[in-house]
Amino acid sequence: MATRRATLPRSERLRGRDAIQELFRRGARLDREACLVLWMPVAGPRVSGFLAGRRLSGSVGRNRARRLLREAYRREKHRLPEEGVQVCLLAHRRLLEMEFKAVAEDVAGALGAVARRLER
């Protein structure tokens, strides 16, 4: 019996510099302990991006930060509506010192706050 991989489909990933720059320019911000959440309502399916700047750490640390954010988001994305939102999570340096459980709780709280603001 084949097991289904728990991944974030490509169709749900925010791709391209222009899309990310648009979020930085026009999106709302929500600062959390583990990350900065940039989001904005859009027409179309839910998409997400994960960023870690060069000041965060070396390449190993940046990749680890993105993996942690991506997995926490994948587990908690059910808090957001299926359509109508772009979300980008930008890692803070503190994230590298946090346990995954704490990162997941922080991301869950952030996504819940975004969902509540979208309902308004």
Secondary structure, 3 states (H helix, E strand, C coil): CCCCCCCCCHHHECCCHHHHHHHHHHCEEEECCCEEEEEEEEEEECEEEEECCCCCCCHHHHHHHHHHHHHHHHHHHHHCCCEEEEEEEEECHHHHHCCHHHHHHHHHHHHHHHHHHHHC
